Amino acid sequence: MIAEDEAWTAVLARDRAFDGRFVTGVLSTGIYCRPSCSARHPRRENVRFFADGEAARAAGLRPCLRCSPDEVSRDERAVLMAIEAIKAAGQTLALADLAEQCGYSPTHFQRVFARATGLSPAAYARALQKERMAEVLTGAERVTDAVYDAGFSGPSRFYSAAGDRLGMSPSAWRDGGRGVTIRWAVVATSLGPMLVAATDKGVCRLSFNEDSEALRRRFPNADLAEGGEAFERLVGDVVAAVEAPGDHSHIPLDVKGTAFQEAVWQALRRIPPGETRSYAEIAAEVGKPGAVRAAGSANGANNVAVLIPCHRVIRSDGSLGGYAYGLEIKRWLLDKERDAKGE
């Protein structure tokens, strides 16, 4: 159990990040609720906190019909069961089969799983497989060995997934970008010098006050090249995205992360310009309410500033928190977006 003061603060904020971590018992009504329940807040003196619904029922309380607190645990168990099944199989499983194992209809289970992880069961399975692919490529003597070690049925599926996931051939990924051209430029912006780098697939690095050495450390064997007509157009789009906040979804990205990191990055891209979220809210959105620090780490692992807007995440108390390129840049980006929104 968390501290009672922290639990009460979560209840007053209706913080979904704490759903599943405890339940709120209201002695005057005889019910217990999720921390995020939308019902009118009870008086503090009438509240007791319980580790879970079972403990609350043992104290003579019944579940709230409005927020269905026991469904949190049931959904979490179902998602964990499905994840274990996917990991054991090492491949995508039929949605209908997963749903049946967990006692849900396929449509409802798809929603439950996506709410918990940020991905559909099929997309989650593909992300795990591709994550494994990147891991085995790093240490494999031959790409052929990596094909089967990663759980792919054959080379064609492996190379198809690699092209979608890695933005370069599997051999090049394993060998520090050997044979791959990464075009780059340092351009002037209102925020100072900005490094933009891209493979043929999309932007792989966007940062402030850095030079090509950051790229060289990540891809020591890649061919780093300046300029190019198509790249110059891409850089123009990126600069416009920084100077005039808005929808940047048309700009292609070439990024890599774990399944959890990618779920966090997707959640970041769903935050509208001019709005912010807390680390706890991001953790809750990707289905890991207890993983606030991990969400912060995933936020910090973002290699593409602005286009994956990690600057829109702040602390629960409203303070800005950290930012890789300094709080002045973070504040400027947020103010610029709020101004564009008319606030």
ABEGO torsion letter per residue (X at the ends): XBBAAAAAAAAAAGBAAABGABBBBBAAAGBBBBAABABBBBBAAABBBBABAAAAAAAGBBBBAAAGAAAAAAAAAAAAAAAAAAAAAGBBBBAAAAAAAAGBBAAAAAAAAAAAAGBBAAAAAAAAAAAAAAAAAAABABAAAAAAAAGBABAAAAAAAAAAAAGBBAAAAAAGGBGBBBBBBBBBBAAEBBBBBBBAAEBABBBBGBBAAAAAAABAABBBBBEEAAAAAAAAAAAAAAABBEBAAABBBBBBBBAAAAAAAAAAAABBBGBBBBAAAAAAAAGBAAAAAAAAAAAAABABBGABBAAABBBAAGBAEBBAAEAAAAAAAAAAAAAAAGX
